[in-house]
């Protein structure tokens, strides 16, 4: 008779906890340029090694290597760097504003600036981004007014969303930026549906839908991939693997078992895994996926392999669940510094110009902040109570009218 053996539940645990030394020794970081680039119209069956690779273009000296060098003008790369600098200055100013009690909530983009800025420049103005909440760079790259961003954060009288969204949950259709939601997983389904609708109408716009790696554990993700695959939706599906879903490390969502790009294999769509701190590599995979979608070949799943350098939000203290200096030990560096190094290596940039760009960005953000704060900040510039009844329905129904009557409006 076979002796029965008890089975214990396996709960993944991160390699390092507070008080430990940062440890990324298990990561396999290939040489820049070592991954071959297939034709964009290759059959999915021939691409099944790519989800387990890591596409990198910039080496340690800032030089571009290999097949995945993007088709991009130097001016666009310079603009990307300037926008990332502006992104960082904006984050710094708004973080301080939150700590001063001028807004209730804020989330920094630190370490992930490339993932908002690059797609915004690489894709067309009529394409739609279904974003996660660390993609303000998309709006900055498209010239969205800084004061409008700040007014929304402060929820003041000039808030373009009229106080109907939490701070940083921006919405700007005319800038190709679909309304953000705290329920991040819902947006991937909306992105696939939007793309299917465009294809149904025989239009050539495409969608980009972005989630964090933690959301891949939710049903929305898998349902969306099924529809994207079956209907060959013109959508670029992106998973930002920044190693942490709030305070939960990526292993809880399955990172220890396989890559997030490999989730594509079960749905018959290509999966790409790219160094998310390498601006050129991100640009190149976006171009590849865009060509595939516009050719009617359907979706691509991209895993942006990166690191969340700061806390999840202003409500979070990352020192409670990871080593204090872990961000500085991340082996793929800082996207802003790496692009700066590349441009300097190509004689397109220098340290003096960089310092000037930083100073100009900080001055621009400071000026916009003063203008927005003059309108009002948290607790000082509330709209009239009647505002909560406006724009709920196209025409006020009887319930709205009765409630307004009770309040003497």
N, C-alpha and C positions, 0 to 999 in steps of 0.2 A: 504493500500500500504506500502510495506516494505521500510523503510528509508535507503537510500544508505549510506555506510560508506567509507570514504577515506582510502586507504591502503598506508602506508608509507614503504619505502624501509629500510630493516634492514641491517646495516653495523656493523659487529662484531668489538668490541673494546677490547684491552687488559686490564687486571685488573689494571695494574700499568704502569704509564708513568714516564718520567724523573721528578725527584723531589718528587715522591711518594715513600713510603716505599715498598720494595718488598713484594709481597703477593701471597703465594702459598697455601692459606688456602682451596681453592676449590679442591685441589688434594686429591685423596683417595689413601693412601699408605698402603697396607695391610702388615701384619706381614710376615717376611721372613719364607718361608716354608709352607705357608698357602694354596698354590694352589696345587691341586693334579696333578700328572703326569700320563696321559693316555698312553697306549701302542702306539708305533709309528705307528702301522698298524690299529688303530681304524678307524671306519667309520667316515667320515666328519660330518655326521648328529649328531653324539654323542659328538662333540667337540665344539658346538656352544656357549658355555659359556666362552671359553678361551679368545676370543678377548676382553672381558670386564674385565678380571682379570689382574693382574700384577705379573708376575713370578719373585720371588725374592728368593735368596738362602742365602746370607750373612746377618746376623743380625747386630745390632749396635755395637756388640762386636767382629765382624769379624768371627763369628762361622757359619758354614754351617748347614742349617736346611732344612728338608723336602725332598720330592721325587725328586726334580730337582737338586740334587747334581750330577755333571757330572762324567763320567768315565775318569779320567785324572790322569796322574802320577804327583807326586810332582815336579819332575824335569821340567816338562812342565809348571807348574804354576810359578816356579822360573824363567824360561826362558821368560815367558810372562811378568813378572814384569820387568825384566832386559831390555826387548825390549821396554816396555812402557816408562821406564826411558830414554832410548836412543832416542825414539820418541820425548820426551819432550825437551831433550837437543838439538836435531836437529832443532826443531821448534824455540827454543830460539835464536840459532845462526843465522838461516836464517831470522828471523824477524829483528834482528839487521842489518844484511847485507842489507835488503831492505831499512831500514831507513837510511843507509849510502849511498844509491844510487847505490849499487852494482847489484841490480836486480830491475826490474820494479814492481814486484808483488809477493805476498806470502800469503798463508793461513795457519793458525795454526790449530792444531787438538785438542787443549786443552779441556779436559772433555770428549773426544770421542775416546781416544787412544785404549780402549778395542775393539772397533768395527772394527778396522783394524787388530790388532794383533791377537785376539782370532780366528777369522775365518781362518786366514792364517795358524795357527798351527793346527787347528782342521780338516781342509779339506786336501785332498790329493794333491800331486804335479801336477797331471794331470787335476785337476779341474781348472776352469777359473773364475776369479773375474772380474765382470763388475762394476767398482767402481764409487763412487762419489769422490769428490776432498779432502776429509779429511780421506783418508785411506792409507797414506804412511806407516803406521805400518805394512800393509800386506807385503810390499817390505822389510822393515827392518827385519821382522821375518824370511824372506826367504833368508837373506844374500845378498840382492842387494847392490852393492858397494855404500857407502856414496858419494864418489867423483863423480860417475855417476849421482846421484840425484842432486848434487850441480852444476855439469857442465850443466845439463839441465835447472836448475833454472837461472844460469848466461848466458845461451845461448852462451857459448864460443866455441872455436874451437874443443873441445873434447865432445861437447854436443852429446849424443848418438842419439838424434832425429834431429840433424843438423839444429837446429833453426826453425823447422817446427811446433812447438807447443809452446803455451804460457807457462811461468814458472809454475811449479807444475802439468801440465797436462802430467803426466808420461805415458810411454808405455813400457811394458817389457813382451812380450809373453812367453819367456822361464821361467818366474817367475809366470806364471798364472795370469798376470795383463794386462787386455785388455786396449787399448788406451783410456785415459780420454778425455772427451769433455766438453766444457763450456755449451753446451746444454745437461744438465744432463739427462733429460728425455729420450733421444734417446737410452741410454745404457740399459735400462730395456728391450726394445724390442730386442736389439741385444743379450742380455743374454738369453732370451727365445728362440730366433731363433737358437743360438749356441747349447743350450741344446736339442732342437728338432732335430737338425742335428746329434748330437751324438747318440740320441736314434734311429733315422732312420738307422744309420749305425750299430746299436746293440752294441755300446760301452758303458762302464759303468762310464764315466766321467760325472760330473755334473757342473752346472754353479751357481754362486751366483751373483745376480744383485742388486745393491744398489742405492737408490735415497733418496732425502730429502723429508720431509712431504709436502713441498710446491708443489713438482712435482706431487703429487697424484691428483692435480686439473687439470692436463694436460691429453690430450687424449691418449698419449703414454702409460700411466699407465694402463688405462682401456682396451685398445686394447691388451696390453701384458698379462694382467690377463685372458682375454678371450682365447687367444691361449694357455697359460700355462694350463688352466683348461681343455679345450676341448681335447688337445693332451697329457695330463698328462706329460708335459715336466719335465725332471729331473732338476729342478731349485729351488733355494732358493731365494725368493723375499724379499728384506729387505727395510723397510722404516725407515730412521733415523729421528725420531721426536725429534729434538733438540730445539724445541719451536719457532725457528725463521728461516724464509726463507729470507735471507738478512735482511731487516728492517721490514719485514711483519710477524706478529705473526701467530702462527699456526691456530688460529681461522678462518683466511681467507681461509684456505684450508679445513675447516670443523671440526676442533678439538672440537669445542663447541657442535657439534651435536652428534658425536660418536667417537670411537677410530679409529685410522688408521688401526689397525689389523682387525677391523670389516668390512673393505672394502672387505675382503676375502669372507664374507658370500654370497654376491651377485654372486659369481663365483663358489661356491661349492668346495672351497679349505680350508684347515685349516688355521686359523689365530691365531698367538701367540703374546702376548704383554709382553715384558720382560724389566726389569730394566737394561738399557744399561750401567749403571755404576757399575754393579755387574758382575765381570769377570766370576764367577762360573755359574751364571744363563745364561749368554750369551753363554758360552761353552756348557751348557746342552741343550739349545734350538737348537743350531747348530747341535749337535749330533742327536737330535730327528728328525729334518728336513732332515738331511743327510741320516739317515736310511730309512726314508720314500721315499725319492727320489730314492735311490739305489734299493729299493724293487719294483720299477716300479709303485709306488702309486702317483707320480706326485708332484706338487709344494706345498710349504708352504709359507704363507706370514707372515713375522716377523716384528713387530714394535719395534724398539729399542727406548725405552723411556729414553731420556737423555737431556742434556742441553749444548748449545754452550757457553762455558765459556768466549771466547774472541769475538772480532769482526768477522764479516763474512769474511773479508779479510783485507789486509793492506790499502785498499781504504775505509774502513768502520769505523765509530765511533758509537759504540752501545749506548753511553751515550745520543745520540740524540733521541733514541726511547724507551729506557727502563731504569729503575733505575740503577744508577751507581754501586751499590753493590748487584745487583740482583743475580749474579753468586754465590757469597758467601752464599746466602740464599737458594740455591737449596737444597731441602730436601734429595736428594739421594746421596749427597756427591761427592767425587772425586774418579774415578775408580782406580787410581794408589794408593792412600792412603788406600782405602778399601782392595785392594789385599795385600798390605804391612801388614796391620793389621791382616788379616787372616793368612798369613804365619808366622807372629810373634806368633800368638796364637797357632799355630801348632808346634812351636819350629823349624821352617824351615828357619827362617830369624831373624835378629836383627838389631838394629839401626846402629851399627858400620858397618855391612855388607852393609846396605842400603847407608850410606854415601860414602862408598868405590865404590859402583856401580854407584852412581851419579858422583863421581869424574872421574871414568874410562870412563863413557859415554861422559862427557864433554871434556875430553882429546882426545878421539877418534874423536869426531865431530870437535874439533879445528884443529887437524892434517889434517883431510880430507878437511876442509875449506881452510887451507893454501895451500894445493896442488892444489885445484880447482881454487882458486883465482890467483895462479901463472900462470895458463893457460890464464886466462882473466875473466873479469867481464863486466857488462853492459857498452857498448860504448868503450871498449878497445881491444876487440878481435873478430873483425868481419871477417867472412870467405870471400873469394873472391866472386865477384858478380856472377861468373859463377855457384856458388853453387845453386842459385835459379832455375836453369834449370835442375839440376840433380835429378833423381828419381821421376820426375813428371809422366813420362810414362816409360814403360819398354824399349821402343826404342824411341828416339826423333822423333816427327813427324815434318811436314814441318813448322808448326807455330813456334815451338821451335827453329828450325834451322834458320828461318828468323830473329827471335828476337835476337838470338846470333850473327848473322851476322851484324845486325844493331849496336850492341855494340862492334863490332870488336873482338869477341871471336872466 
